[in-house]
Amino acid sequence: MIQIEQLSLIIKKTEILKDISVTFETGKIHGLIGRNGSGKTMLMKCICGFVRPTSGTVTVAGKGIGKDCDFPESVGIIIETPGFIPYYSGYRNLKLLADLNRKIGKEEIRAAMQKVGLDPDLKRHVRKFSLGMRQRLGLAQAIMENPDLLILDEPMNGLDKEGVADMRQYLLDLKAQGKTILIASHSTEDISVLCDTVCEMDKGVLTKLSGF
């Protein structure tokens, strides 16, 4: 469960997030909608511990972010454009990341790539990947350690119609496994197909929507 209480963020005298209080329940897909600059990405960064709020609290799985821990303990993240070493293959990039935590081995990396439709044996460098392939690699990175929570900022970006359908089904499968997913998307179809709850953000203010 994610609990956010009276969270505000001010950067260079500009109020980016304004007194946000919301709870995202475990085992559901929660959607964030809103135009560019509305505060969606910054809220996700606060949940992940990448940005410290000016006031208020973020609690993930019972632990205060920035108090009990710096980052959520079991989280997979795509925020903004996934960054990889351009002259390495997709598999080699994921292997380097996996070696940092030493939680998983080769088989888990290969399985994650296959689940998102990538060939782990492909030798092509990431710099030659299409936008959709990079997005798939980003999702493979997010899921490969089997996290309890996924924070996904525009995960369908760059995917073709078939890729979007595959990704939607995969996210629904993860929810069925009990994962908690927070997703930001410009696509109302993504949100309506996937999400159990929907919140709209506008100028840093969050509003819960019903009957979306």
Order of alpha helices (4+ residues) and beta strands (2+ residues): beta-beta-beta-alpha-beta-beta-beta-alpha-alpha-alpha-beta-alpha-beta-alpha-beta-beta
